[in-house]
Amino acid sequence: MSYARTISVCRHVTGYPHATCRPAPRCPRPQPLPGLSHLTALCRDTKPAQPRRTLHTRTPTRTPTRAPTRTPTHYTACTHPIPMVSVKVPSTPAAFTEALAAYIIDQQDAALKRSNRFNVAISGGSLVSQLYEALVKDPRSAPKVHWAQWHIYFCDERLVPLNDPDSNYGAFKHHVLDPLLAHHENATPPILGPTCYAINESLVGLDENDRIADEYASLLPGAGFDLVLLGCGPDGHTCSLFPGERHAFLLEEQKRPVMWCPESPKPPADRITFTLPVLRAARALCFVAQGAGKRAVLQRILGGADGTAHDSADTPLPCARVNAECPHTTTWFLDTEAAGDIAARADM
């Protein structure tokens, strides 16, 4: 039967891995709001229908009620006066996994004290395999993860079908959801899985990329994210916010929470991405970077042993922009190969 729920924007709700489609309410196009620390109104209540799908049962199909018209809500940024960037360089792969798991579980526990859900956004790439190591495979941390309260969104997504090898959702399904299902298929009592929010793949390839972005924006949590897990590319990009003049408009956007990124320098060419206001509104940000291929760009973003950044570019790299602009605690987890001499001033 199914373990996790996947909500695909404005078209259907599916149970994973056995999909059962049903209609979902249409949502209006989000309207931009003024200001630098407020974000587009969210026009759909994303609380999943009950009962939730579990490993051993299937929920009968029923038609949801149309979401009522409501006053737009805003993302409100946290009020720390300056960014407080923490850099952690665990000494071994095992220590890295343990430290990352402890950090995520701490954020989860804090969120669940505030409400009954943990709103987390994740990037793709190597991060999803690290999440498997930290939250599924590790026998010490796995029992502490309350998956039933997790609401998982994607910081960026490639505009491909969800089962495409390039899909960030597909990668998360392969690395995390499938192993979770395998681990819990015989659990008694049944284990509830996370709720995942995917793009409307029925619009992929139809020249509706802005619409895909706007519809995905309609699913974001009105209170903002409890945790955003980010990667850092060798060019300094994060989400699908790339350096360079061609994509500068994405970094400068202050109203729309999700935008279409055309002509990505990495294939596939078309993507959607969170914008900086979404990141500024999150309670916590966590970058995860591993491998010697990241060392040079991390020197530019974080500086060396003396903490002096070496970015001589006129336009800061996207990751550096996040460090500078997000007024809350930002944490970097680096392995020793990526850190180089940054390790000399790390917190651990």
C-alpha positions in Angstrom: 0.0 0.0 0.0 1.1 3.6 0.3 3.6 5.2 2.7 3.8 8.9 1.8 1.3 11.3 0.3 2.3 13.3 -2.8 0.3 16.4 -3.5 0.7 17.6 -7.1 -0.4 21.1 -7.6 -4.0 22.0 -8.5 -4.7 18.8 -10.4 -4.7 15.7 -8.2 -3.6 14.1 -5.0 -1.8 10.8 -5.2 -0.9 8.2 -2.7 2.6 6.9 -3.0 3.6 4.5 -4.5 0.1 3.4 -5.7 -1.4 6.5 -7.3 -5.1 7.2 -7.0 -6.1 10.5 -8.6 -8.8 12.8 -7.5 -9.6 16.4 -8.3 -8.2 19.2 -6.3 -9.6 22.8 -6.0 -8.3 25.3 -8.5 -6.3 28.2 -7.1 -6.2 31.7 -8.5 -2.9 33.1 -9.8 -1.0 34.5 -6.8 -0.8 38.3 -6.8 2.4 40.0 -5.8 2.6 42.1 -2.6 4.9 45.1 -2.1 7.9 45.1 0.2 11.2 43.3 0.6 10.3 41.0 3.5 6.8 40.0 2.6 6.0 37.4 0.0 3.2 36.5 -2.4 -0.2 35.5 -0.9 -0.7 31.8 -0.6 -4.1 30.8 -1.9 -4.6 27.2 -0.9 -4.9 25.5 2.5 -2.5 22.6 2.2 -3.6 20.6 5.2 -4.0 17.1 3.7 -7.4 15.4 3.8 -7.9 12.9 6.6 -7.5 10.0 7.1 -3.9 10.0 5.8 -2.8 7.1 3.7 -0.8 4.6 5.7 1.3 1.6 4.8 -1.5 -0.9 5.3 -4.6 1.0 4.3 -5.9 3.0 1.3 -8.1 6.0 1.7 -11.3 5.9 -0.4 -11.5 8.6 -3.0 -13.6 11.5 -2.1 -14.1 14.9 -3.7 -12.6 17.7 -1.7 -14.5 20.9 -1.0 -13.4 24.1 -2.7 -11.1 26.2 -0.7 -12.8 29.3 0.6 -11.7 32.8 -0.6 -9.5 34.2 2.1 -7.4 37.2 2.7 -3.8 36.8 1.5 -1.2 35.9 4.1 2.3 37.2 4.1 5.7 35.7 4.8 7.2 37.6 7.6 11.0 37.5 8.0 12.6 36.8 11.4 13.9 39.9 13.1 17.6 39.0 14.0 19.5 42.2 13.2 22.4 40.5 11.3 23.0 37.1 9.8 24.7 34.6 12.1 26.5 32.1 10.0 27.7 29.0 11.6 30.2 26.6 9.9 30.5 23.0 11.0 33.2 20.7 9.6 32.8 17.2 11.2 36.1 15.3 11.1 34.8 12.0 9.6 31.9 10.9 7.3 30.3 9.2 10.3 30.5 12.3 12.4 29.2 14.4 9.5 26.1 12.2 9.2 25.5 12.2 12.9 25.9 16.0 13.2 23.6 16.7 10.3 20.9 14.3 11.6 21.1 15.9 15.1 20.7 19.4 13.6 17.7 18.4 11.5 16.0 16.5 14.3 16.5 19.5 16.6 14.8 21.7 14.0 12.0 19.2 13.7 11.4 19.0 17.5 11.4 22.8 17.8 8.8 23.0 15.0 6.6 20.4 16.5 6.5 22.3 19.8 5.1 25.3 17.8 2.5 23.3 15.8 1.7 19.8 14.6 3.7 20.0 11.4 7.3 20.4 10.3 7.5 22.5 7.1 10.8 21.6 5.4 12.1 22.4 1.9 14.9 20.5 0.3 17.2 20.8 -2.7 18.2 18.1 -5.1 21.6 16.8 -6.0 23.8 14.9 -3.6 21.7 16.3 -0.6 19.0 13.7 -1.0 21.4 10.8 -0.6 22.9 12.4 2.5 19.4 12.7 3.9 19.0 8.9 3.5 22.3 8.3 5.4 21.3 10.7 8.2 17.6 10.1 8.6 16.8 6.6 7.3 19.8 4.4 7.4 21.3 5.6 10.8 19.7 3.4 13.5 20.3 6.1 16.2 18.5 9.0 14.4 15.9 7.1 12.3 13.5 6.4 15.3 13.6 10.1 16.2 12.2 11.3 12.9 8.4 11.9 13.1 7.7 11.5 9.4 4.0 11.8 9.8 4.4 15.5 10.7 6.8 16.3 7.8 5.5 18.4 5.0 8.2 18.3 2.3 8.6 20.9 -0.5 11.3 21.3 -3.1 13.4 24.5 -3.3 13.7 24.0 -7.0 12.5 21.5 -9.5 13.4 20.5 -13.0 10.4 20.8 -15.4 10.3 17.1 -16.3 7.9 14.3 -15.4 8.1 13.2 -11.8 9.5 9.8 -12.8 12.3 11.4 -14.9 15.9 10.8 -13.6 16.4 14.6 -13.5 13.4 15.2 -11.2 14.3 16.3 -7.7 11.1 14.7 -6.4 12.0 11.5 -8.3 15.5 11.6 -6.7 14.0 12.1 -3.2 11.5 9.2 -3.9 14.3 6.9 -4.9 16.7 7.8 -2.1 14.4 8.4 0.8 10.7 7.4 0.2 11.4 4.0 -1.3 13.8 3.0 1.4 11.3 4.3 4.1 8.6 2.1 2.5 10.9 -0.9 2.5 11.9 -0.4 6.1 8.4 0.0 7.4 6.3 -2.3 5.1 5.8 -4.8 8.0 5.4 -2.3 10.8 2.8 -2.8 13.5 1.0 -0.5 14.1 1.1 1.1 10.6 3.7 3.9 10.2 2.5 7.2 8.7 4.7 8.7 6.1 5.5 12.3 5.1 3.5 14.6 2.8 5.4 15.7 -0.3 4.4 18.6 -2.6 5.3 18.1 -6.2 4.8 20.2 -9.4 1.9 19.8 -11.7 3.5 17.5 -14.2 0.5 17.6 -16.5 1.7 21.1 -17.5 5.2 20.1 -18.3 6.1 20.6 -21.9 3.1 22.7 -22.7 4.8 26.1 -22.5 3.1 26.8 -19.2 6.3 27.3 -17.1 5.2 30.5 -15.4 1.9 28.8 -14.5 3.7 25.8 -13.0 5.7 28.2 -10.8 2.6 30.2 -9.7 0.7 27.0 -9.0 3.6 25.6 -6.9 3.7 28.9 -5.0 0.1 28.4 -4.1 1.1 25.4 -2.0 3.8 26.9 0.1 3.0 27.2 3.8 1.7 30.6 4.8 3.8 30.7 8.0 7.0 30.1 6.1 9.4 27.2 6.4 10.8 25.8 9.6 13.9 24.6 7.8 15.3 24.9 4.3 18.0 22.5 3.3 20.2 23.8 0.5 23.1 22.7 -1.6 25.9 24.8 -3.0 27.1 24.2 -6.6 30.7 24.6 -7.8 29.6 27.8 -9.4 28.1 29.2 -6.2 24.5 28.6 -7.1 21.8 27.4 -4.8 18.2 26.3 -5.5 18.1 27.3 -9.2 19.5 30.7 -8.5 22.5 30.9 -10.8 25.3 33.5 -11.0 25.6 35.7 -14.0 23.7 38.4 -15.8 21.3 36.0 -17.6 19.7 34.9 -14.3 20.2 38.1 -12.2 16.5 38.8 -12.4 15.8 35.8 -10.2 18.1 37.0 -7.5 16.6 40.4 -7.6 12.9 39.3 -7.4 11.3 40.5 -4.2 7.6 39.7 -4.8 7.0 36.3 -6.3 8.0 33.3 -4.1 8.6 30.8 -7.0 9.7 31.7 -10.5 10.6 30.0 -13.8 14.3 29.7 -14.4 14.8 29.5 -18.2 18.0 28.5 -19.9 19.7 26.9 -16.9 23.4 26.5 -17.4 22.9 23.0 -16.2 20.5 20.6 -17.9 17.6 20.4 -18.0 17.2 23.9 -19.2 13.8 24.7 -17.7 13.3 24.7 -13.9 11.3 26.5 -11.2 13.0 27.9 -8.1 12.4 29.6 -4.8 13.4 33.2 -4.7 15.3 35.0 -1.9 12.2 36.2 0.0 11.2 32.6 0.7 14.7 31.9 2.1 14.6 35.1 4.2 11.3 34.1 5.7 12.5 30.7 6.9 13.3 30.1 10.5 16.5 28.2 9.7 18.7 27.6 6.6 21.2 24.8 6.3 23.7 24.4 3.5 25.3 21.0 2.9 28.4 20.9 0.8 30.8 18.0 0.2 33.8 17.2 -2.0 37.0 18.9 -3.1 35.2 20.3 -6.1 33.4 22.8 -3.8 36.5 24.0 -2.0 37.4 27.0 -4.3 33.9 28.4 -4.4 33.5 28.0 -0.6 36.7 30.1 -0.1 34.9 32.8 -2.1 31.7 32.5 -0.1 32.9 31.8 3.4 36.6 32.9 3.4 39.6 31.0 4.5 41.1 30.4 8.0 41.0 34.1 8.7 37.3 34.4 7.7 38.1 36.9 4.9 36.1 36.2 1.8 38.0 36.1 -1.5 35.1 37.0 -3.8 36.3 39.8 -6.1 33.3 39.6 -8.4 31.1 42.7 -8.7 28.0 40.6 -8.1 28.1 38.3 -5.1 27.5 34.6 -5.7 23.9 33.4 -4.9 25.1 31.4 -1.8 26.9 34.5 -0.6 23.8 36.6 -1.1 21.9 34.1 1.1 24.5 34.4 3.8 24.4 38.2 3.7 20.6 38.7 3.3 18.9 36.1 5.4 18.3 37.6 8.9 18.4 34.4 10.9 20.8 31.6 11.8 22.4 30.1 8.8 24.4 26.9 9.2 26.9 25.3 6.8 27.8 21.6 7.1 31.0 20.9 5.2 33.1 17.8 4.9 36.9 18.1 5.3 37.5 17.9 1.6 35.2 20.8 0.8 36.3 22.9 3.8 40.0 23.1 3.3 41.4 25.7 5.7 37.9 26.9 6.6 38.0 24.0 9.0 40.5 26.0 11.2 37.7 28.4 12.3 34.7 26.0 12.2 32.4 25.5 15.1 33.1 21.8 15.2 
